[in-house]
Amino acid sequence: MSSAVGLLETYQSERSPHVREYIELAVKIGGLINTRAADVAVPGGLERREPARMQSLKPELGPGLAAGLADFAGRMAPQPLLSDRTRLDDHVGYRFAALLQPEFCDSLGTSRIDRLRQKDVAIVVDPLVRVWLDDIEVGGAVLRPDRYLLGAARTAHDMDSLIAAI
């Protein structure tokens, strides 16, 4: 999205479902705080039941800024420990990042890689990122500075769309 006003217009549609999930979680947490293990009447006697356990929440963003294979847009990115023993966030900092399979990176050619570098996009080609890219069956993915996916790519054309959206 080229204009700041256009980008701002995506905020409501993107964050509303995301915030809704956090609000619902807060209500559940309130219920758990006031819950203890209890004896519950069951046929034939009493049974001890433990309260529900909390699970990590990773809500997806709603429709908003997306490019490339947009099915992946709005998902939270992983936080792997890279081969050099740094975390992805420490390696990338607060900027966009292109996570690329080695073969896919080679297929993009120098002009696309140069455009990513001109836009100050961190380029990450690492075996531990490759595992995640294999899992979602893509050649690359672009992370936004907030660590949500802008989108993913299986082709050079998909990557062109991602580069244009940065």
C-alpha positions as semicolon CSV with decimal commas, in nm:
position;residue;x (nm);y (nm);z (nm)
1;M;0,000;0,000;0,000
2;S;0,167;0,321;-0,107
3;S;-0,005;0,592;0,095
4;A;-0,003;0,633;0,471
5;V;-0,377;0,709;0,462
6;G;-0,448;0,386;0,275
7;L;-0,243;0,190;0,524
8;L;-0,429;0,347;0,815
9;E;-0,760;0,246;0,656
10;T;-0,663;-0,124;0,689
11;Y;-0,622;-0,097;1,067
12;Q;-0,984;-0,158;1,176
13;S;-1,045;-0,461;0,955
14;E;-0,712;-0,611;1,053
15;R;-0,715;-0,560;1,428
16;S;-1,084;-0,602;1,518
17;P;-1,090;-0,987;1,508
18;H;-0,750;-0,992;1,676
19;V;-0,865;-0,774;1,967
20;R;-1,193;-0,966;1,998
21;E;-1,001;-1,287;2,063
22;Y;-0,795;-1,120;2,338
23;I;-1,112;-0,984;2,502
24;E;-1,267;-1,330;2,501
25;L;-0,946;-1,469;2,653
26;A;-0,956;-1,207;2,929
27;V;-1,309;-1,316;3,018
28;K;-1,197;-1,682;3,030
29;I;-0,900;-1,592;3,249
30;G;-1,135;-1,416;3,487
31;G;-1,332;-1,737;3,518
32;L;-1,019;-1,945;3,573
33;I;-0,888;-1,715;3,844
34;N;-1,199;-1,789;4,048
35;T;-1,194;-2,164;3,977
36;R;-1,037;-2,436;4,192
37;A;-1,037;-2,811;4,164
38;A;-1,379;-2,933;4,271
39;D;-1,562;-3,252;4,353
40;V;-1,825;-3,302;4,085
41;A;-2,121;-3,536;4,120
42;V;-2,108;-3,813;3,861
43;P;-2,308;-4,135;3,836
44;G;-2,182;-4,366;4,111
45;G;-2,016;-4,102;4,331
46;L;-1,787;-3,799;4,318
47;E;-1,507;-3,723;4,078
48;R;-1,229;-3,471;4,129
49;R;-1,198;-3,237;3,829
50;E;-0,919;-2,992;3,771
51;P;-0,986;-2,649;3,619
52;A;-0,922;-2,592;3,251
53;R;-0,563;-2,519;3,156
54;M;-0,460;-2,210;2,965
55;Q;-0,305;-2,247;2,623
56;S;-0,090;-1,996;2,439
57;L;-0,302;-1,765;2,227
58;K;-0,186;-1,658;1,882
59;P;-0,486;-1,489;1,721
60;E;-0,466;-1,410;1,354
61;L;-0,521;-1,060;1,224
62;G;-0,828;-0,983;1,019
63;P;-0,814;-0,870;0,656
64;G;-0,581;-0,578;0,617
65;L;-0,238;-0,527;0,467
66;A;-0,156;-0,845;0,274
67;A;0,032;-0,947;-0,040
68;G;0,168;-1,251;-0,220
69;L;-0,008;-1,566;-0,103
70;A;-0,249;-1,377;0,119
71;D;-0,384;-1,697;0,280
72;F;-0,084;-1,673;0,512
73;A;-0,120;-1,301;0,588
74;G;-0,204;-1,211;0,945
75;R;-0,054;-1,522;1,104
76;M;0,200;-1,481;1,382
77;A;0,548;-1,582;1,272
78;P;0,757;-1,835;1,460
79;Q;1,044;-1,731;1,685
80;P;1,311;-1,989;1,606
81;L;1,660;-2,006;1,742
82;L;1,874;-1,962;1,430
83;S;2,186;-2,159;1,344
84;D;2,406;-1,882;1,485
85;R;2,223;-1,927;1,823
86;T;2,038;-1,593;1,800
87;R;1,660;-1,559;1,804
88;L;1,493;-1,444;1,483
89;D;1,378;-1,120;1,650
90;D;1,732;-1,041;1,768
91;H;1,869;-1,109;1,420
92;V;1,607;-0,902;1,236
93;G;1,530;-0,617;1,474
94;Y;1,227;-0,395;1,414
95;R;1,200;-0,413;1,038
96;F;1,054;-0,628;0,764
97;A;1,216;-0,967;0,710
98;A;1,219;-1,202;0,413
99;L;1,252;-1,563;0,525
100;L;1,370;-1,761;0,224
101;Q;1,447;-2,119;0,125
102;P;1,803;-2,129;-0,022
103;E;1,685;-2,254;-0,364
104;F;1,401;-2,003;-0,374
105;C;1,640;-1,721;-0,283
106;D;1,870;-1,825;-0,570
107;S;1,576;-1,834;-0,812
108;L;1,473;-1,475;-0,730
109;G;1,777;-1,326;-0,899
110;T;1,988;-1,034;-0,785
111;S;1,740;-0,761;-0,882
112;R;1,471;-0,881;-0,638
113;I;1,725;-0,935;-0,360
114;D;1,865;-0,586;-0,427
115;R;1,513;-0,435;-0,406
116;L;1,463;-0,605;-0,069
117;R;1,795;-0,468;0,054
118;Q;1,710;-0,117;-0,075
119;K;1,394;-0,133;0,139
120;D;1,606;-0,238;0,442
121;V;1,442;-0,582;0,456
122;A;1,638;-0,838;0,659
123;I;1,703;-1,142;0,441
124;V;1,710;-1,466;0,640
125;V;1,818;-1,792;0,477
126;D;1,869;-2,039;0,762
127;P;1,816;-2,415;0,801
128;L;1,594;-2,365;1,107
129;V;1,369;-2,120;0,920
130;R;1,362;-2,367;0,632
131;V;1,182;-2,620;0,855
132;W;0,894;-2,377;0,908
133;L;0,881;-2,278;0,540
134;D;0,869;-2,649;0,448
135;D;0,579;-2,696;0,691
136;I;0,371;-2,428;0,521
137;E;0,496;-2,537;0,177
138;V;0,630;-2,204;0,051
139;G;0,960;-2,080;-0,084
140;G;0,954;-1,764;0,122
141;A;0,755;-1,543;0,355
142;V;0,774;-1,176;0,445
143;L;0,727;-1,073;0,807
144;R;0,611;-0,730;0,906
145;P;0,793;-0,544;1,185
146;D;0,516;-0,655;1,428
147;R;0,606;-1,020;1,342
148;Y;0,284;-1,100;1,161
149;L;0,312;-1,233;0,807
150;L;0,260;-0,989;0,526
151;G;0,225;-1,294;0,302
152;A;0,414;-1,585;0,152
153;A;0,554;-1,677;-0,188
154;R;0,583;-1,986;-0,402
155;T;0,681;-1,800;-0,719
156;A;0,889;-1,499;-0,815
157;H;0,561;-1,322;-0,905
158;D;0,434;-1,378;-0,549
159;M;0,759;-1,227;-0,421
160;D;0,717;-0,926;-0,652
161;S;0,379;-0,859;-0,489
162;L;0,534;-0,882;-0,143
163;I;0,818;-0,647;-0,234
164;A;0,572;-0,395;-0,379
165;A;0,366;-0,399;-0,056
166;I;0,663;-0,316;0,167
